[in-house]
Amino acid sequence: MRIGISCYPTFGGSGVIASELGMGLAERGHKVHFITYAVPGRLNVNLPNIYFHQVTVPDHPLFRYHPYSLALASKIAEVTENEGLELIHAHYAIPHASAALLAKDMLNDRLKVIITMHGTDVTLVGKNTSFMPIVKYTLNKADAISAVSIYLKNEIRCTFDCDRNISVINNFINPQDYNSRNRNEIRSLFACEGEKLLIHVSNFREVKRIEDVIGIFLCVRKRINTKLLLVGEGPDLNKAVQMAGEKGFASDVITLGNRKNVNEIIAASDVLLLPSEKESFGMVALEAMACGIPSIVTNSGGLPEVVDDGVTGYLSPVGDVEGMTNRVIELLSDEEKRQEMGRNGRLRAQERFNIKDAIDQYEELYRQAIMN
Ligand code: GMT
């Protein structure tokens, strides 16, 4: 197939999934064209069958807000004409899927539009009154829709009163990208002998409850010699550093920014913290499982579909800093248990969330959309 993919080219889970999917499809012989404003962080453009088309928005004195969606729609239409795309797979409803529908209209329907809803495009952005009508329209007009968890599928149904068929295709990992080969070497960059390492990876937005990450770390730090790695960038990152600094632990919190080798950094840690208000899926918890690292997560949104409570990590109520602290201390004090949970997680990630199955499911979704 000749496939277009549009996504946010950032380090967030939706960009990671779009990139890994594209590379997996290319490996199976499909021609995959990425259409976005920058090369996605995880995409290897040097692979056969992978192409990149940059969307640019010219500056103009009349533009108070740059019309990226329109430039994207024009680019999708242009690439479809030039490369004979059969379908475009849009990750995140706004603006990717709505722009793809506009391109489809420009091409007199000669393009199928497949949307994968990722989470905040439903739970935050989609619910906003400025966007609700366009997301609803987009869902009604798309040729096929997928959601990354059962939770998200149900949210789409309720939020947009949507009775369309929605396929649940879970996020996935490629097992060969996750190993602990460099664990000791990377660990020694951050922790001294005998020190433990907690890790949090996110875009540091309100929904991630960064104050709980720091609250848990500070309580654990009182009992066990521990450092905290913060990977990613976002508005609440400085708040986190400040909170730790106020308690005199600034030097134990290590900020790493966005990292391409996040897999290796997670694999070098002991426990992942993800105390989010809500996650449609929680890609980083799956990545931690694939690395053999247990996670402490909240039992909200799609997280219970990813983390098996007491088997691959622990689920706690949102805001239960004390409960999550106790779980972390339990794991840091019992290396055998921590490793056993890690092994369970790795196995579950490989068996239940394998890239091969996910690509099979996406290919089937594409075929159905093309046939209809
Ligand atoms: O809005 C975000 O938080 C970023 C967004 C993304 O683009 O990666 O994350 C969402 O999609 C991920 C990939 O499917 C999921 O793993 C995350 O759980 C989801 N974020 C939320 O639901 C908050």
Residues whose N, C-alpha, C, O or C-beta is under 5 A from the ligand:
A	BS01	GMT	G12 G13 S14 G15 H118 G119 T120 V148 V207 K278 E279 S280 F281 G282 M283
